[in-house]
Amino acid sequence: MDMDRARPRLSRRRLLKGAALAAVPYALLPDPRAGAQGAAVDYPPAEWQAASGSNYTVSVRPGDYTIDRVIIHVTQETYTDTLAIFGNPQKKVSAHYLVRSADGHVAQCVHETDIAWHAGNWSYNTRSIGIEHEGWIDRPAYFTDALYEESAKLTAAICAKYRIPRDREHIIGHSQVPGTDHTDPGPNWDWVRYIRMVNFA
């Protein structure tokens, strides 16, 4: 067989396109890691909504750090605005998951192996999974049945995966993180109901 004939010939147009692509700065190209990871979520019911790579630390947990906490947050923003904040490289904040108020829909923004910047305390960031919930701490109507139900299923799955006890020592509010000035999830979050739901999920 003639190898030169078997080899596909590149047209002038394809060569020019290749040269143009080579001239594009590497920083402007899509992150191949983000694309590959976007294809798979850690929690199957979730939808992948990537946080900016500038808003979390790449890691190989639980190899690098033991995961032994789930931290519950309330966004003080809408679901859509929270995703925009996590996607903005200037914001320097993210969480692993975001739960929508109306229907309990779950978005995953950071992979569990990586360290989301959600707790305001590096030690707690390295050892925890952060779950944001759409709403405001002083507007309990945002804490819908759907939000509680889907969040409890998510937390139960995380606890099962990492063998985290399903109790208030290991499922904590952002307000319980040492050194924080945050008050979420606030006095309207029903912890008794939530922990019960996590245990029965």
N, C-alpha and C positions, 0 to 999 in steps of 0.2 A: 504494500500500500504506500502511496506517495504521501509522506507526512505533511509536506507543504500544502497539498490540496485538502487534506483532512482538517487542517488548522483553519478556524473561521477568520475571515479577513475583516479587519476593522475599517469601517467607513471613515472618511474625513470628518463627518459630523460627530461620530462617536468619539474619535480621538480628541476633537476640540472640547466636547463635553467633559471628557476625562481630565484634560488640561485645566479647564475652568474649575472643576471640582478640587483639583490639587492646589489651586491658588486660594481656595477658601480657607481662612484661618481655622485651625482645629477647634478652637473654642466655640465657633459658631455652629459646628456640626452637632447633631443630636447625640446625647450621651448614650453609648451602646449599652451600658449597664442599666440605665433607666429603662430603655426600651425592652431589654430582655426581662427585667424584673416586672415590668408592667404587665407582662403576659400571665403572671401567676400571683395570686394573693395568698396570704397566709391563712385567711379565714374565708372559706369558699363563698358564703353569701355576700361578701363585700365586693364593692366596685373599686377598682384601682383609680386613685386620683392623686398623682404623685406630688409630694412636696418638693420644693426646690432643693437641689443637692447642697445648697449653701445653708440649709436650715436644719441639718441633722449631721450626725457623725457616723461614717461607715464603720461597721464592726462585724464581728462574727460571733454574736451571742447565740446560745449561752456559753460558747467556748471561751470567749474573752471575759465575759461577766455573767454571773448567775442572775437569772431573772426570778425574783421572788416577791414582786409587788405588782398590783394593778392600781393605777392612780386615776381617779374619777375627776373630770373637769367639767365646767360649764363655760361655754364660749364667750358669753357677753357680746355675741355677734350672731348674725344669721348664718345658716349653713353655707350659702353661696359665698358670703363675705369671708367666712373662715377658710374655705378652700382657696380663695384668692390670696389671703394672708399667708397661708402655708406655701403657696406657689411663688410668693414674692421674695427674691433672694435678699432683699434689704431688711426683712422683718426678723430674721434669726430666731424663728419659733416654729414648732411643728408638734404634732402628736401622731401616734401610730394610727389611730382610728378617729372617725367623726361620725356621730349618730344624729340623724335628722329627726326633728321633733314630730312632724306631721305623721310620718309613717314608719319611723324606726329604721329607715334605710341606712346602711353602713357603708362608709367610704374608708378605704385604707390609704393612708398618705405616706407612711414610712414602713418599711419592712421590719418585722419583729427582730430580725438579726441586727438591725442598725439601732443607733441610739437617737431617739427623738429628743428634741429640746423643749420639754414641756413642764418640768417640775421646778425649774429655777434653782436646782441643787444638783451638781454633777453626779454625786454618789447615787442619788435617787434616780436620776436619768439613766445611769448605767444599769440599774437593777430592776427597772420597771417597764411596763407597757402603759402608755398613756391613752386614755379614751376621753375625747371631748364630746360634749353633748350640746346640741344647738339650744340656745336660750339665754335667759338672764336669771340670776339668782333670786331676784325679787319679783319674778313673773312665773309663778308655779304652773300656769296654764301650759307652758312649754314642756313640762314634764308629763307627757302623755302616756297612756297605757302602752302604746306602740313603742315609744322610746324606751320605757323601762323594760319591756319584754325583749326587744331585740338587743339592747345593751346587756341585759342579764345573760342571754344566750352567748353573746360574744365573750363576756367575762368568764363564764363557766367553761367555754372552750379553751381560753387562755390558761385558766387554772388547771384544767385537765392536762394540757400539753406540757406545762412546766412544773406540775405537781405543787401548785401553790394552794395552801389552805384557803378555803372559802369562808373567811371570817374578816372581821373589821380590823384585825392587826395586819392583814396582808392585802385587803382591798380598802384603800384609803382615799380620802378626799385631798385635793390639792392643798387645802388649808392645813392639813396635817404634816406637810413636808417641812422639815426643819429649815428655818430661815426665810420662809416665804412670807410675802405680804398679801397673798391672795386669800380670799374667803370662800371660794367655790369648793364644792357645789352649793354651799349655803344652807340655811335653816329649812328651806322648803324641800330639800331633797329627802326622800323617805328612805332612810338607811335600813330600817327594819324590813320594810317591804322588799327593798332591793336585794339584800343579802339572802332573804328567804327565796326570792326568785332565782338567784344565782345557784343556790343549793338544790333547787328542784328542776333547774333547766336540763 
